[in-house]
Amino acid sequence: MISDDLFKEALKVLPGGVSSPVRKFEPHPFFAKKGEGCILYDVDGNRYIDYCLAYGPLILGHAPEKITSAVCEQIKKGSAYGTPTKAELELAKLVIERVPSAEMIRFVNSGTEATMAAIRLARAFTGKDKILKFEGAYHGAHDYVLVKPGSGAAAAPDSPGIPQDTTRNTISAPFNDEEAVASIIEEDDNIAAILVEPVMANIGCIEPEDGYLKFLRKITSENGILLIFDEVITGFRIAPGGAQEYYNITADLVTYGKIIGGGFPMGALAGPRRLMEHISPAGDVYQAGTFNGNPVSVTAGITTLKELTDDLYKELNKKGEIIRKGIKDILEDNNLEFYLAGLSSMFQIYFTQEKVKDYTSAKTANLEIFKKYFHSLLKGGVFVPPSQFECCFISAAHRKEDLNMTLEVVEESIKRAVKQ
Ligand code: PMP
């Protein structure tokens, strides 16, 4: 019970025993020892097939040889310079090649910083103050966006410490609801941007209904509002050009995180020159960071994007289909009508019989069943994020036998969870 002891120690020095809230689960999280491919090992001697993958960045799995060797080489040459590097330029070009709407990019250190910068730029560009986001969407831990958030923040939706003057400027609407957005925009001409996760991946995995993103594109264009896609999760995961490519919609600004840093801390904001040139020092919208464009993260990002070929996406999508089809069969064979969601290499089971299309329907899920399911998976050697309101990810390192083994554990766990 080493994790148990470590957690007791951690509680004395880390608030809640963890460095980020969603990592905590009852009775205590396991402490990781190492990751290798699709396997995560803990200090207690257990191994898990990993579908959390650090909440999304590890699309190539843990410690892929190409990344570790490229990063080690880079570290020997220095870990931060405070000057531009050729590598930043290379990564910028790799992103721009894949994302047609991106003509310029600002590298930052996290998804949180990326959405914060996107909002500031949208406000400066439009001269308007408010942003419209969706209930249950998570865009990071900064003040502008902690209004009806998803992910770990769903447990504390109205965090103390955020001035009402700030959140007054953040409106939230139900996802997949055209009328709600239309009526908000009709009544308020002070909206700078709609900020949307094209696939809501912080309350599980909710796809936009047919035409919804197109509707958002149209209504924003017609009303002088910027459309910001938060692709911190979907970027480089569901297609080389992310959700913009997958759904064939061009956003005004796009935020990235997770995969773009190849498993190292990084975020980014990308968009057309006409907007991006307002960012300092080209323009006067201030954005800065000691570690922006950090050479270690940039090296990992370059190596990752180069690995993500069309063939690799096909393979990832196929693995996603295997898992989703397997779970669908399990549910059918057991006469269970739980809602199965997912696309590409993402999936989640909601323990509800309702169709999940927004935060309200997601919250109909039975969290007691999820908890039992999660712990049974863990016992069977499968690690998924410890919350109904997160998404599971598959990596290039998951082999067919890992997926098959997973499906056996999933079947056993669902049966056990509903029986108790
Ligand atoms: N946006 C989305 C869609 C996210 O999923 C996350 C993190 N899960 C963030 C922003 C914040 O990113 P970070 O944790 O890197 O600050």
Boltz pocket constraint, residues with backbone or C-beta under 6 A from the ligand:
constraints:
  - pocket:
      binder: B
      contacts: [[A, 55], [A, 109], [A, 110], [A, 111], [A, 112], [A, 113], [A, 115], [A, 138], [A, 139], [A, 140], [A, 141], [A, 151], [A, 197], [A, 201], [A, 202], [A, 230], [A, 231], [A, 232], [A, 233], [A, 257], [A, 258], [A, 266], [A, 267]]
      max_distance: 6.0
